[in-house]
């Protein structure tokens, strides 16, 4: 089992949600939308580089566009190892929480 940090899990799930539109700015927006937490760009790109080094994410350059002054976006995608790591994290969360009272019901 390949264990993920919470931050890695957040980034991987954002990439999974964004599918073919997973580039830096979109990932950052998705993370903020889902978690109400904002990663600064330095932290985000460090995590993305770390996930690439671990083999959980691949990155590819898109086509240069005139709107970006001819620069291309870098798109990220989950690798099979990244999918497996997320599945393992999900399974672990279920095991940890299995049999415990629903905390959401206690809010009130």
Residue pairs with C-beta under 8 A, 6 or more apart in sequence:
1 88
1 92
2 54
2 56
2 81
2 84
2 85
2 88
3 85
3 88
3 89
3 92
4 12
4 56
4 85
4 86
4 88
4 89
7 39
7 43
7 47
8 47
8 50
8 51
8 56
9 86
9 89
10 31
10 34
10 35
10 37
11 27
11 31
11 44
11 47
11 48
11 51
12 51
12 56
12 57
12 78
12 82
12 85
12 86
13 34
13 86
14 22
14 27
14 30
14 31
14 34
15 22
15 27
15 57
15 76
15 77
15 78
15 82
16 78
16 86
17 30
17 34
18 26
18 27
18 30
20 75
20 77
21 75
22 75
22 76
22 77
23 62
23 73
23 74
23 75
23 76
24 41
24 44
24 45
24 48
24 73
24 74
27 44
27 48
27 76
28 38
28 39
28 41
28 44
31 37
31 38
31 39
31 44
32 38
39 47
48 57
48 59
48 76
51 57
51 76
51 82
52 58
52 59
52 76
54 81
55 79
55 81
55 82
56 78
56 79
56 81
56 82
56 85
57 76
57 77
57 78
57 79
57 82
58 76
58 77
58 79
59 74
59 75
59 76
59 77
60 74
60 75
60 77
61 72
61 73
61 74
61 75
62 72
62 73
62 74
62 75
63 72
64 70
64 71
64 72
65 71
65 72
65 73
78 86
